[in-house]
Amino acid sequence: MGESLLAAIGLVLIIEGIMPLAAPAQWRATVERIASLRDGQLRFVGLGAVLAGIVLLVLVRQL
């Protein structure tokens, strides 16, 4: 369990680091746009990310 969690965190860090590494100006502009969203909009984006993650985990578990 602990190894899987660490592997998952490592993958998140790799994925999160790709955009600022490959396209820093576009990444900065995107972060600025996200920062300007209202709380309700951010919650909606967060909900979408959580639901997408759950669906992905369910699909992976079925393989």
HELIX and SHEET records of a PDB file:
HELIX    1   1 GLY A    2  ALA A   22  1                                  21    
HELIX    2   2 PRO A   24  ALA A   35  1                                  12    
HELIX    3   3 ASP A   39  GLN A   62  1                                  24    
END                                                                             
